[in-house]
Amino acid sequence: MIPRGLVWGCLLSLLVRCGQPIQYTPLDTNGGECALLLGRDRSSLYEYSTNLLRGTLGYGGGQTCITYDAVNQAYIEARKRIHVTVPPVEREWKTEEIAKVGELLLDISAQLTKTYGLTMEEVETGLPQIDTSKTLIQEVCPPYLSNVECHAGKYRRLDGLCNNINNPSWGATMTPFTRLVPPQFADGLNAPRQSVLGHSLPLPRIVSRTMHPDEGYHDHAGTVMVVAWGQFMDHDFTLTATPLDARNKNDPEECCDRPPHLKHPYCLEIVVPDDDYFYRGYKVKCMDFVRSFPSVRPNCRLGSKVPYNTLTGVIDGNTVYGVNDAFGRHLRSGYGGELRMNPVFSEYGLKDLLPLKLDIPDEGCTRTNSSQFCFEAGEIRVNEQLVLTCMHTLMAREHNRVARGLSTINPHWDDETLYQEARRIVIAEIQHITFNEFLPIILGKDVMEKFGLMLQKEGYWDGYDPNVNPNIIAAFSAAAFRFGHSLLPTAVERWSKAHKFISSKRLSDLIRRPYDLYRAGVLDEYLMGLMNQVAQAMDDSITQEVTNHLLKKPGNRFGLDLVAFNMQRGREFGVPGYMQYRKFCGLPTAESFEELFGSMPNSTVYRYASIFAHPSDVDLWSGGVSERPLPGSMIGPTFACIIATQLSFARRGDRFWYELPNQPSSFTPEQLQELRKIKLSRIMCDNTDLLDTVQIYPMVLPDHEINPRVPCKAGIIPSIDLTKWAEFPNPAHYVSNYAEDFASLLKK
């Protein structure tokens, strides 16, 4: 057993492989240079008469060589099956084009695995060592993964490239998720996880209905604002690349009730049992679900499937600004550094809404007629539910408020400078609120201190580590940061400015339907509700609004099951079971279900035993939300470990982190102290029309002693002093310009 200290040592050195590496030695054998030297003789194990790569194997000293010629031959064979299109140099790679290269690399890996009888360990640690730049693979390798030249600058790129000068793709969009522990694929490469006993796992819907019924418990401290900010941040971190419908860019509905030859090739539909207590009433036996695309690793390395992230790994406000230059420009107004907005309430003197989504109006939006439009923002899921739309609107308004403030202080700044400086400030605000208000509620002080997540009170934090890769962890994306699904309310409430309940609407009726916000003043009422409504408890109880009614279509009385989707996504990601992550985090593991007593309620353990054959089969998301919370925390130790690890990477691996010194992007000490004043409550006060009073920390219920409601205008909640960003050019510059202007005037 590997000592716990060694495991953490390896983690902190960025998942560099522990133990003995497979030897890689370039040598000449049988006329072909060796790409990978495997450390054991396998000449008696395989029938080489069927080996397509016959003649490329070298034996000697009990070792086996995979040559570059063998890799090239596998590439040629794969190209016969998979059509790869390399876009013009001036155009960015599309998600589907990257996926085709990912499919090609996975095909090559599968061929080599079969030919050489590779073990799972050799697939994970051996194949990625092959230098594919010496093979034909290089001709289809996306250049952003291997040929990026970086220069240190003040402003971060939208796509996340060059955050790390030496490893430009770390933390960038369109790069693979990382893994804390090796994946578990049924075939070692790509097939969804199965039981450790070799048979199928329980159907995701059976896990959902058995383990996560709607029992409606409530937490007594956290508000629904915790859910709102958590989802807003989740959409800053992660969006898995999957096939999308060519017409409306939504998930394709090409799996259920179709013959095999008409199904989408990525289908992994969710089977609904015939005896389902809910869906049998509607004769629903299947839910559409498609698998994630395979990634292209940096330098187009080989190995098992790793899904990839279409967002950036660091906290950089791509929810507000987008992740590529073309879309980023589309979101801007072009003057004053501001973002485009919709002044629909200007005649009433109320603040703007987000702009209409006109280009692909059905993308992520359920419309009942062609005159209805959803909203557009930096992240395409802005309309996923109305609460999230409110958060997007709030932060877009904050950007424009900051840009206008900077313009007043620095009237000589052009649109680009105002935009970049406002963006820089808003990103810092998002980082600060996440670490100062959100994470302490989720993780608790003890976990924050253990993982080095506590923010500095003053001075700089010199914790940047260029050896830390901030890419998103697969288990974080597919399971741990989905903990908020347990907190979702059955209904979303509106409250008045006097903190009185007005009304509520079912959550399922607000998913992809943010149209209430077109009524003047309603956005503020929803924001008031977010900080007054109690969140559900962090436990295994999940509201039926998302287990039976998710994405319910107009006229239907049923929808999809988010919990079943979580299970299916984790399995197809190859995310190992819950027990593997307890082991990784240094927590006690279990070989029998009885050993789980104490980690979660007894009734939960009995239910697991009724559907799973072994504790190691329990899905990570399911086990994670079922754990008893840590003292002072909302979540249990396994999810706390994974989330804290990810957020540590996001801070230590971000060259533009707002607390850092000695970077071109660093704030001055005076500016940094101003940024430390920011609170979510201040942003709410500054960017709403009706709010008069707000509790200092909106993610926690108001308490007259520790979290009192205070007037927005009383000065108790501090504001950032933007004069600390004042730039004072040489006065002679103005004298010279004035003289030139006066002279030209006289000539007229």
VOBA-695703 format. One record per residue (C-alpha): x, y, z. Coordinates in steps of 0.1 Angstrom, whole numbers, m for minus. Example, Ala and Ser with C-alpha at 12.3 -4.5 7.8 and 13.67 -1.06 7.14 Angstrom:
BEGIN
<u:123, v:m45, w:78>
<u:137, v:m11, w:71>
//
This chain:
BEGIN
<u:0, v:0, w:0>
<u:14, v:34, w:m10>
<u:18, v:56, w:21>
<u:m6, v:85, w:23>
<u:23, v:110, w:25>
<u:36, v:97, w:m8>
<u:1, v:101, w:m24>
<u:m1, v:137, w:m14>
<u:35, v:143, w:m24>
<u:26, v:131, w:m59>
<u:m6, v:152, w:m59>
<u:13, v:184, w:m50>
<u:38, v:177, w:m77>
<u:9, v:178, w:m102>
<u:0, v:141, w:m104>
<u:35, v:131, w:m116>
<u:34, v:93, w:m116>
<u:42, v:76, w:m83>
<u:64, v:45, w:m81>
<u:85, v:30, w:m108>
<u:80, v:46, w:m142>
<u:79, v:25, w:m174>
<u:113, v:29, w:m190>
<u:114, v:50, w:m221>
<u:146, v:45, w:m241>
<u:152, v:56, w:m277>
<u:170, v:27, w:m294>
<u:173, v:11, w:m327>
<u:157, v:m23, w:m331>
<u:148, v:m42, w:m363>
<u:153, v:m10, w:m382>
<u:128, v:10, w:m363>
<u:135, v:35, w:m335>
<u:119, v:25, w:m302>
<u:91, v:49, w:m291>
<u:84, v:30, w:m259>
<u:103, v:3, w:m241>
<u:81, v:m20, w:m220>
<u:98, v:m37, w:m191>
<u:87, v:m73, w:m195>
<u:88, v:m101, w:m221>
<u:54, v:m109, w:m236>
<u:66, v:m130, w:m266>
<u:48, v:m161, w:m253>
<u:15, v:m144, w:m245>
<u:1, v:m134, w:m279>
<u:m6, v:m148, w:m313>
<u:15, v:m127, w:m336>
<u:3, v:m144, w:m368>
<u:m27, v:m120, w:m365>
<u:m5, v:m90, w:m356>
<u:m10, v:m62, w:m381>
<u:23, v:m47, w:m369>
<u:42, v:m80, w:m374>
<u:79, v:m73, w:m377>
<u:80, v:m42, w:m355>
<u:85, v:m60, w:m322>
<u:120, v:m63, w:m307>
<u:129, v:m87, w:m280>
<u:159, v:m87, w:m258>
<u:166, v:m87, w:m221>
<u:130, v:m94, w:m214>
<u:117, v:m61, w:m229>
<u:93, v:m52, w:m256>
<u:97, v:m22, w:m279>
<u:69, v:m2, w:m295>
<u:85, v:15, w:m325>
<u:76, v:48, w:m342>
<u:68, v:27, w:m373>
<u:42, v:8, w:m353>
<u:26, v:40, w:m342>
<u:26, v:53, w:m377>
<u:10, v:21, w:m390>
<u:m17, v:24, w:m364>
<u:m23, v:60, w:m374>
<u:m27, v:50, w:m411>
<u:m52, v:23, w:m401>
<u:m71, v:47, w:m379>
<u:m73, v:74, w:m407>
<u:m92, v:48, w:m428>
<u:m120, v:48, w:m402>
<u:m119, v:83, w:m389>
<u:m121, v:114, w:m411>
<u:m101, v:143, w:m396>
<u:m104, v:178, w:m410>
<u:m76, v:202, w:m402>
<u:m90, v:238, w:m403>
<u:m72, v:267, w:m419>
<u:m44, v:282, w:m399>
<u:m63, v:315, w:m393>
<u:m94, v:297, w:m379>
<u:m99, v:284, w:m344>
<u:m105, v:246, w:m341>
<u:m142, v:237, w:m335>
<u:m152, v:213, w:m308>
<u:m162, v:186, w:m333>
<u:m128, v:189, w:m351>
<u:m109, v:185, w:m319>
<u:m131, v:155, w:m311>
<u:m122, v:138, w:m344>
<u:m85, v:140, w:m335>
<u:m94, v:127, w:m301>
<u:m112, v:97, w:m317>
<u:m82, v:91, w:m339>
<u:m58, v:91, w:m309>
<u:m81, v:68, w:m290>
<u:m83, v:44, w:m320>
<u:m45, v:44, w:m322>
<u:m42, v:37, w:m285>
<u:m67, v:9, w:m288>
<u:m48, v:m7, w:m316>
<u:m15, v:m6, w:m297>
<u:m32, v:m19, w:m265>
<u:m46, v:m49, w:m284>
<u:m14, v:m56, w:m303>
<u:10, v:m54, w:m274>
<u:m14, v:m67, w:m247>
<u:m9, v:m36, w:m226>
<u:m20, v:m36, w:m190>
<u:m42, v:m7, w:m177>
<u:m12, v:7, w:m160>
<u:8, v:7, w:m192>
<u:m21, v:24, w:m210>
<u:m22, v:51, w:m184>
<u:16, v:57, w:m177>
<u:33, v:42, w:m208>
<u:14, v:53, w:m239>
<u:15, v:90, w:m229>
<u:53, v:89, w:m229>
<u:54, v:82, w:m267>
<u:67, v:114, w:m284>
<u:41, v:117, w:m311>
<u:58, v:147, w:m326>
<u:81, v:121, w:m343>
<u:51, v:104, w:m359>
<u:25, v:111, w:m386>
<u:1, v:121, w:m358>
<u:18, v:155, w:m358>
<u:1, v:164, w:m391>
<u:m33, v:166, w:m375>
<u:m23, v:178, w:m340>
<u:m40, v:211, w:m332>
<u:m13, v:238, w:m329>
<u:m26, v:253, w:m297>
<u:m16, v:221, w:m280>
<u:20, v:222, w:m290>
<u:31, v:254, w:m308>
<u:21, v:284, w:m287>
<u:46, v:312, w:m281>
<u:38, v:331, w:m250>
<u:47, v:366, w:m238>
<u:40, v:378, w:m203>
<u:14, v:405, w:m203>
<u:m9, v:425, w:m181>
<u:m42, v:410, w:m193>
<u:m51, v:373, w:m194>
<u:m63, v:358, w:m227>
<u:m100, v:348, w:m229>
<u:m91, v:312, w:m240>
<u:m67, v:307, w:m210>
<u:m37, v:300, w:m232>
<u:m4, v:313, w:m219>
<u:m15, v:314, w:m183>
<u:15, v:292, w:m177>
<u:44, v:305, w:m198>
<u:62, v:271, w:m200>
<u:31, v:250, w:m204>
<u:8, v:272, w:m225>
<u:m22, v:249, w:m226>
<u:m24, v:244, w:m188>
<u:m58, v:258, w:m177>
<u:m68, v:267, w:m213>
<u:m100, v:259, w:m230>
<u:m103, v:227, w:m251>
<u:m79, v:208, w:m229>
<u:m84, v:175, w:m211>
<u:m96, v:171, w:m176>
<u:m70, v:158, w:m152>
<u:m74, v:128, w:m130>
<u:m66, v:124, w:m93>
<u:m67, v:86, w:m96>
<u:m64, v:64, w:m127>
<u:m97, v:59, w:m146>
<u:m118, v:28, w:m144>
<u:m130, v:18, w:m179>
<u:m145, v:m16, w:m184>
<u:m120, v:m22, w:m213>
<u:m92, v:m1, w:m199>
<u:m96, v:25, w:m226>
<u:m132, v:38, w:m232>
<u:m160, v:15, w:m221>
<u:m181, v:29, w:m191>
<u:m172, v:17, w:m157>
<u:m187, v:m15, w:m144>
<u:m188, v:m34, w:m111>
<u:m155, v:m45, w:m95>
<u:m170, v:m80, w:m96>
<u:m171, v:m78, w:m134>
<u:m209, v:m73, w:m140>
<u:m230, v:m43, w:m148>
<u:m237, v:m16, w:m123>
<u:m273, v:m8, w:m111>
<u:m292, v:13, w:m136>
<u:m286, v:50, w:m129>
<u:m324, v:56, w:m125>
<u:m325, v:28, w:m99>
<u:m297, v:45, w:m80>
<u:m316, v:78, w:m82>
<u:m350, v:66, w:m70>
<u:m335, v:43, w:m43>
<u:m308, v:65, w:m29>
<u:m320, v:101, w:m35>
<u:m357, v:104, w:m29>
<u:m372, v:139, w:m23>
<u:m376, v:142, w:15>
<u:m375, v:180, w:16>
<u:m352, v:187, w:45>
<u:m338, v:222, w:49>
<u:m305, v:235, w:61>
<u:m308, v:262, w:88>
<u:m280, v:286, w:78>
<u:m273, v:286, w:40>
<u:m296, v:305, w:17>
<u:m304, v:297, w:m20>
<u:m277, v:323, w:m28>
<u:m252, v:295, w:m20>
<u:m268, v:275, w:m49>
<u:m268, v:305, w:m72>
<u:m232, v:314, w:m67>
<u:m221, v:278, w:m68>
<u:m237, v:272, w:m102>
<u:m224, v:305, w:m114>
<u:m189, v:294, w:m105>
<u:m194, v:259, w:m118>
<u:m201, v:275, w:m152>
<u:m168, v:295, w:m148>
<u:m150, v:262, w:m144>
<u:m164, v:235, w:m165>
<u:m185, v:226, w:m196>
<u:m178, v:191, w:m209>
<u:m174, v:188, w:m247>
<u:m203, v:167, w:m260>
<u:m221, v:163, w:m294>
<u:m247, v:189, w:m299>
<u:m277, v:191, w:m322>
<u:m266, v:208, w:m354>
<u:m297, v:230, w:m356>
<u:m303, v:244, w:m320>
<u:m270, v:234, w:m303>
<u:m288, v:216, w:m275>
<u:m282, v:180, w:m265>
<u:m292, v:157, w:m294>
<u:m324, v:136, w:m290>
<u:m313, v:108, w:m312>
<u:m310, v:78, w:m289>
<u:m343, v:66, w:m275>
<u:m369, v:48, w:m297>
<u:m346, v:46, w:m327>
<u:m332, v:16, w:m345>
<u:m294, v:11, w:m340>
<u:m285, v:24, w:m374>
<u:m303, v:58, w:m368>
<u:m289, v:64, w:m333>
<u:m263, v:90, w:m327>
<u:m229, v:72, w:m325>
<u:m223, v:87, w:m290>
<u:m256, v:75, w:m275>
<u:m255, v:60, w:m240>
<u:m292, v:63, w:m233>
<u:m305, v:59, w:m197>
<u:m328, v:30, w:m194>
<u:m359, v:35, w:m172>
<u:m371, v:3, w:m154>
<u:m406, v:m9, w:m163>
<u:m417, v:m7, w:m126>
<u:m406, v:30, w:m121>
<u:m429, v:46, w:m96>
<u:m431, v:79, w:m117>
<u:m422, v:73, w:m153>
<u:m444, v:42, w:m158>
<u:m474, v:65, w:m156>
<u:m462, v:83, w:m187>
<u:m448, v:51, w:m205>
<u:m413, v:66, w:m204>
<u:m387, v:38, w:m207>
<u:m356, v:57, w:m219>
<u:m339, v:91, w:m216>
<u:m316, v:105, w:m243>
<u:m280, v:108, w:m232>
<u:m248, v:112, w:m252>
<u:m212, v:105, w:m242>
<u:m185, v:131, w:m239>
<u:m160, v:137, w:m267>
<u:m125, v:122, w:m262>
<u:m99, v:149, w:m257>
<u:m66, v:157, w:m275>
<u:m39, v:157, w:m248>
<u:m10, v:182, w:m250>
<u:13, v:173, w:m278>
<u:m13, v:148, w:m290>
<u:m1, v:121, w:m266>
<u:m18, v:87, w:m265>
<u:m36, v:69, w:m237>
<u:m71, v:61, w:m225>
<u:m101, v:84, w:m231>
<u:m100, v:117, w:m212>
<u:m130, v:140, w:m218>
<u:m122, v:177, w:m223>
<u:m133, v:210, w:m210>
<u:m146, v:238, w:m233>
<u:m140, v:264, w:m206>
<u:m109, v:274, w:m187>
<u:m97, v:258, w:m155>
<u:m89, v:291, w:m136>
<u:m114, v:316, w:m122>
<u:m114, v:342, w:m150>
<u:m150, v:353, w:m153>
<u:m157, v:335, w:m186>
<u:m193, v:335, w:m175>
<u:m192, v:373, w:m182>
<u:m166, v:376, w:m210>
<u:m166, v:343, w:m230>
<u:m137, v:320, w:m239>
<u:m127, v:331, w:m274>
<u:m119, v:365, w:m290>
<u:m147, v:365, w:m316>
<u:m174, v:359, w:m290>
<u:m158, v:382, w:m265>
<u:m159, v:410, w:m291>
<u:m195, v:401, w:m299>
<u:m204, v:407, w:m262>
<u:m189, v:442, w:m261>
<u:m207, v:475, w:m270>
<u:m175, v:490, w:m285>
<u:m175, v:521, w:m264>
<u:m165, v:530, w:m229>
<u:m152, v:495, w:m222>
<u:m188, v:483, w:m216>
<u:m206, v:451, w:m224>
<u:m237, v:452, w:m246>
<u:m269, v:453, w:m225>
<u:m307, v:457, w:m232>
<u:m320, v:490, w:m218>
<u:m356, v:476, w:m218>
<u:m365, v:494, w:m186>
<u:m347, v:527, w:m193>
<u:m381, v:546, w:m195>
<u:m387, v:536, w:m159>
<u:m352, v:546, w:m148>
<u:m343, v:509, w:m140>
<u:m311, v:491, w:m148>
<u:m305, v:471, w:m180>
<u:m310, v:435, w:m187>
<u:m287, v:412, w:m206>
<u:m290, v:414, w:m244>
<u:m314, v:392, w:m264>
<u:m300, v:359, w:m278>
<u:m308, v:363, w:m314>
<u:m283, v:342, w:m334>
<u:m294, v:307, w:m322>
<u:m325, v:316, w:m302>
<u:m333, v:280, w:m293>
<u:m299, v:272, w:m278>
<u:m304, v:264, w:m242>
<u:m338, v:281, w:m243>
<u:m374, v:266, w:m243>
<u:m395, v:290, w:m264>
<u:m433, v:287, w:m268>
<u:m433, v:310, w:m297>
<u:m409, v:328, w:m321>
<u:m413, v:362, w:m304>
<u:m399, v:349, w:m271>
<u:m361, v:354, w:m266>
<u:m338, v:343, w:m239>
<u:m306, v:361, w:m229>
<u:m270, v:362, w:m240>
<u:m239, v:362, w:m218>
<u:m204, v:350, w:m217>
<u:m214, v:314, w:m210>
<u:m240, v:296, w:m231>
<u:m259, v:281, w:m202>
<u:m270, v:315, w:m189>
<u:m307, v:306, w:m193>
<u:m303, v:272, w:m177>
<u:m325, v:284, w:m148>
<u:m337, v:319, w:m139>
<u:m316, v:321, w:m107>
<u:m285, v:317, w:m128>
<u:m296, v:343, w:m153>
<u:m300, v:367, w:m123>
<u:m264, v:362, w:m113>
<u:m252, v:367, w:m149>
<u:m271, v:399, w:m151>
<u:m257, v:411, w:m118>
<u:m221, v:406, w:m128>
<u:m225, v:421, w:m163>
<u:m240, v:452, w:m147>
<u:m210, v:453, w:m123>
<u:m186, v:452, w:m152>
<u:m203, v:482, w:m168>
<u:m205, v:500, w:m135>
<u:m168, v:496, w:m130>
<u:m160, v:506, w:m166>
<u:m180, v:538, w:m162>
<u:m162, v:546, w:m129>
<u:m128, v:541, w:m145>
<u:m139, v:562, w:m174>
<u:m147, v:591, w:m151>
<u:m114, v:588, w:m133>
<u:m93, v:582, w:m165>
<u:m112, v:600, w:m193>
<u:m82, v:595, w:m216>
<u:m85, v:557, w:m215>
<u:m98, v:542, w:m247>
<u:m125, v:514, w:m250>
<u:m100, v:486, w:m249>
<u:m81, v:498, w:m218>
<u:m114, v:505, w:m200>
<u:m127, v:470, w:m209>
<u:m95, v:452, w:m199>
<u:m91, v:471, w:m166>
<u:m128, v:466, w:m157>
<u:m125, v:430, w:m166>
<u:m94, v:426, w:m145>
<u:m112, v:441, w:m114>
<u:m144, v:420, w:m119>
<u:m124, v:388, w:m122>
<u:m106, v:397, w:m89>
<u:m140, v:404, w:m73>
<u:m153, v:369, w:m84>
<u:m121, v:353, w:m71>
<u:m123, v:371, w:m37>
<u:m160, v:364, w:m32>
<u:m155, v:327, w:m40>
<u:m127, v:323, w:m15>
<u:m139, v:348, w:11>
<u:m177, v:340, w:12>
<u:m186, v:309, w:m7>
<u:m158, v:284, w:1>
<u:m159, v:290, w:39>
<u:m196, v:280, w:39>
<u:m190, v:249, w:17>
<u:m157, v:237, w:31>
<u:m154, v:252, w:66>
<u:m124, v:269, w:82>
<u:m105, v:237, w:90>
<u:m105, v:224, w:55>
<u:m97, v:258, w:41>
<u:m66, v:260, w:64>
<u:m56, v:224, w:57>
<u:m55, v:230, w:19>
<u:m40, v:265, w:21>
<u:m71, v:283, w:8>
<u:m73, v:311, w:33>
<u:m69, v:346, w:17>
<u:m43, v:371, w:29>
<u:m57, v:399, w:51>
<u:m30, v:423, w:38>
<u:0, v:424, w:16>
<u:7, v:401, w:m13>
<u:3, v:363, w:m14>
<u:33, v:349, w:m32>
<u:19, v:314, w:m37>
<u:20, v:310, w:m75>
<u:36, v:277, w:m85>
<u:44, v:272, w:m122>
<u:44, v:235, w:m117>
<u:7, v:234, w:m108>
<u:m16, v:226, w:m136>
<u:m50, v:243, w:m129>
<u:m69, v:222, w:m154>
<u:m102, v:209, w:m140>
<u:m102, v:175, w:m123>
<u:m126, v:149, w:m139>
<u:m140, v:139, w:m105>
<u:m146, v:176, w:m97>
<u:m166, v:182, w:m129>
<u:m185, v:149, w:m131>
<u:m193, v:146, w:m93>
<u:m179, v:167, w:m65>
<u:m189, v:202, w:m77>
<u:m223, v:189, w:m85>
<u:m229, v:187, w:m47>
<u:m252, v:217, w:m51>
<u:m279, v:195, w:m67>
<u:m286, v:184, w:m32>
<u:m293, v:220, w:m22>
<u:m317, v:228, w:m50>
<u:m351, v:241, w:m38>
<u:m384, v:227, w:m50>
<u:m396, v:263, w:m57>
<u:m378, v:296, w:m62>
<u:m392, v:325, w:m41>
<u:m396, v:362, w:m48>
<u:m394, v:386, w:m18>
<u:m402, v:423, w:m15>
<u:m377, v:451, w:m7>
<u:m391, v:449, w:28>
<u:m380, v:412, w:30>
<u:m416, v:399, w:28>
<u:m425, v:368, w:8>
<u:m444, v:376, w:m24>
<u:m447, v:343, w:m43>
<u:m429, v:313, w:m56>
<u:m426, v:293, w:m88>
<u:m416, v:257, w:m93>
<u:m380, v:253, w:m102>
<u:m388, v:231, w:m132>
<u:m409, v:259, w:m146>
<u:m379, v:283, w:m145>
<u:m354, v:260, w:m162>
<u:m345, v:274, w:m197>
<u:m374, v:299, w:m192>
<u:m361, v:332, w:m178>
<u:m390, v:353, w:m191>
<u:m401, v:366, w:m157>
<u:m372, v:389, w:m158>
<u:m388, v:410, w:m186>
<u:m412, v:423, w:m160>
<u:m399, v:455, w:m144>
<u:m386, v:450, w:m109>
<u:m389, v:412, w:m108>
<u:m352, v:405, w:m110>
<u:m347, v:424, w:m78>
<u:m374, v:404, w:m62>
<u:m358, v:371, w:m72>
<u:m324, v:384, w:m58>
<u:m342, v:393, w:m25>
<u:m356, v:358, w:m25>
<u:m322, v:342, w:m30>
<u:m308, v:358, w:2>
<u:m340, v:351, w:22>
<u:m350, v:316, w:11>
<u:m335, v:286, w:30>
<u:m315, v:261, w:9>
<u:m323, v:225, w:12>
<u:m300, v:204, w:34>
<u:m268, v:190, w:21>
<u:m278, v:153, w:21>
<u:m289, v:125, w:m2>
<u:m324, v:140, w:m6>
<u:m329, v:156, w:m41>
<u:m360, v:175, w:m51>
<u:m383, v:158, w:m77>
<u:m381, v:191, w:m96>
<u:m348, v:178, w:m110>
<u:m352, v:140, w:m106>
<u:m385, v:138, w:m124>
<u:m391, v:171, w:m141>
<u:m357, v:184, w:m154>
<u:m360, v:202, w:m187>
<u:m397, v:195, w:m188>
<u:m412, v:204, w:m223>
<u:m442, v:226, w:m225>
<u:m473, v:205, w:m221>
<u:m455, v:175, w:m206>
<u:m460, v:164, w:m170>
<u:m426, v:148, w:m168>
<u:m390, v:157, w:m176>
<u:m356, v:141, w:m171>
<u:m336, v:129, w:m141>
<u:m306, v:150, w:m132>
<u:m293, v:124, w:m106>
<u:m294, v:96, w:m132>
<u:m275, v:120, w:m156>
<u:m249, v:125, w:m129>
<u:m244, v:88, w:m125>
<u:m242, v:81, w:m162>
<u:m218, v:110, w:m167>
<u:m194, v:98, w:m140>
<u:m195, v:62, w:m154>
<u:m188, v:72, w:m190>
<u:m160, v:96, w:m178>
<u:m144, v:65, w:m162>
<u:m145, v:82, w:m128>
<u:m137, v:54, w:m103>
<u:m162, v:47, w:m75>
<u:m167, v:66, w:m43>
<u:m144, v:42, w:m23>
<u:m113, v:50, w:m45>
<u:m116, v:87, w:m36>
<u:m119, v:80, w:1>
<u:m87, v:60, w:m3>
<u:m71, v:89, w:m22>
<u:m81, v:114, w:5>
<u:m67, v:92, w:33>
<u:m101, v:83, w:46>
<u:m111, v:48, w:59>
<u:m123, v:25, w:31>
<u:m148, v:m3, w:33>
<u:m149, v:m39, w:20>
<u:m184, v:m44, w:34>
<u:m213, v:m21, w:36>
<u:m214, v:m24, w:74>
<u:m180, v:m6, w:75>
<u:m198, v:25, w:61>
<u:m218, v:30, w:93>
<u:m207, v:63, w:108>
<u:m197, v:78, w:75>
<u:m234, v:82, w:65>
<u:m268, v:75, w:80>
<u:m276, v:38, w:87>
<u:m306, v:39, w:65>
<u:m285, v:51, w:36>
<u:m260, v:22, w:40>
<u:m289, v:m3, w:40>
<u:m302, v:12, w:8>
<u:m268, v:9, w:m8>
<u:m266, v:m27, w:2>
<u:m299, v:m34, w:m15>
<u:m288, v:m23, w:m50>
<u:m250, v:m25, w:m51>
<u:m229, v:m57, w:m50>
<u:m199, v:m41, w:m33>
<u:m191, v:m8, w:m16>
<u:m165, v:m1, w:m43>
<u:m192, v:1, w:m69>
<u:m210, v:31, w:m53>
<u:m208, v:60, w:m77>
<u:m187, v:90, w:m65>
<u:m215, v:116, w:m67>
<u:m240, v:94, w:m49>
<u:m216, v:85, w:m21>
<u:m203, v:121, w:m18>
<u:m237, v:137, w:m12>
<u:m246, v:109, w:12>
<u:m217, v:115, w:36>
<u:m223, v:132, w:69>
<u:m210, v:168, w:67>
<u:m177, v:177, w:84>
<u:m180, v:200, w:115>
<u:m185, v:236, w:103>
<u:m189, v:224, w:67>
<u:m218, v:218, w:43>
<u:m202, v:187, w:27>
<u:m186, v:155, w:37>
<u:m149, v:147, w:38>
<u:m146, v:131, w:3>
<u:m161, v:160, w:m16>
<u:m143, v:185, w:6>
<u:m110, v:169, w:m3>
<u:m117, v:169, w:m41>
<u:m132, v:205, w:m41>
<u:m104, v:219, w:m19>
<u:m78, v:202, w:m41>
<u:m93, v:217, w:m73>
<u:m96, v:252, w:m58>
<u:m60, v:250, w:m46>
<u:m50, v:242, w:m81>
<u:m71, v:271, w:m94>
<u:m53, v:295, w:m70>
<u:m17, v:282, w:m70>
<u:m17, v:275, w:m108>
<u:m31, v:309, w:m119>
<u:m4, v:333, w:m129>
<u:m30, v:361, w:m129>
<u:m44, v:354, w:m94>
<u:m54, v:388, w:m80>
<u:m32, v:385, w:m48>
<u:1, v:379, w:m66>
<u:31, v:402, w:m66>
<u:58, v:407, w:m92>
<u:36, v:399, w:m123>
<u:27, v:422, w:m151>
<u:m9, v:417, w:m140>
<u:m3, v:425, w:m103>
<u:m24, v:451, w:m86>
<u:m6, v:478, w:m66>
<u:m7, v:473, w:m28>
<u:m33, v:501, w:m26>
<u:m55, v:485, w:m53>
<u:m53, v:451, w:m36>
<u:m65, v:464, w:m3>
<u:m95, v:480, w:m21>
<u:m103, v:447, w:m37>
<u:m103, v:430, w:m3>
<u:m132, v:452, w:7>
<u:m156, v:437, w:m19>
<u:m186, v:417, w:m8>
<u:m214, v:401, w:m27>
<u:m238, v:423, w:m8>
<u:m220, v:454, w:m21>
<u:m224, v:442, w:m57>
<u:m261, v:435, w:m51>
<u:m266, v:470, w:m36>
<u:m247, v:487, w:m65>
<u:m264, v:468, w:m93>
<u:m301, v:466, w:m84>
<u:m329, v:492, w:m83>
<u:m350, v:482, w:m53>
<u:m327, v:468, w:m26>
<u:m325, v:491, w:4>
<u:m312, v:467, w:30>
<u:m292, v:434, w:27>
<u:m275, v:411, w:52>
<u:m237, v:416, w:50>
<u:m232, v:380, w:38>
<u:m262, v:371, w:15>
<u:m252, v:334, w:14>
<u:m261, v:331, w:50>
<u:m295, v:338, w:66>
<u:m297, v:372, w:84>
<u:m289, v:373, w:121>
<u:m291, v:405, w:140>
<u:m258, v:398, w:158>
<u:m235, v:380, w:134>
<u:m250, v:387, w:100>
<u:m273, v:418, w:103>
<u:m293, v:434, w:76>
<u:m278, v:469, w:70>
<u:m288, v:498, w:47>
<u:m271, v:498, w:13>
<u:m264, v:535, w:17>
<u:m252, v:535, w:53>
<u:m215, v:530, w:44>
<u:m214, v:498, w:66>
<u:m207, v:476, w:35>
<u:m176, v:492, w:20>
<u:m172, v:501, w:m16>
<u:m140, v:499, w:m38>
<u:m123, v:532, w:m42>
<u:m116, v:533, w:m79>
<u:m95, v:564, w:m76>
<u:m67, v:540, w:m67>
<u:m67, v:531, w:m104>
<u:m63, v:568, w:m114>
<u:m35, v:573, w:m140>
<u:m20, v:607, w:m141>
<u:m2, v:614, w:m174>
<u:23, v:641, w:m178>
<u:5, v:675, w:m177>
<u:26, v:686, w:m206>
<u:7, v:661, w:m227>
<u:m25, v:681, w:m222>
<u:m7, v:715, w:m228>
<u:8, v:702, w:m261>
<u:m26, v:688, w:m272>
<u:m44, v:720, w:m262>
<u:m19, v:742, w:m282>
<u:m23, v:720, w:m313>
<u:m61, v:721, w:m311>
<u:m61, v:759, w:m306>
<u:m37, v:764, w:m336>
<u:m59, v:742, w:m358>
<u:m90, v:762, w:m347>
<u:m74, v:795, w:m358>
<u:m66, v:781, w:m392>
<u:m103, v:773, w:m399>
//
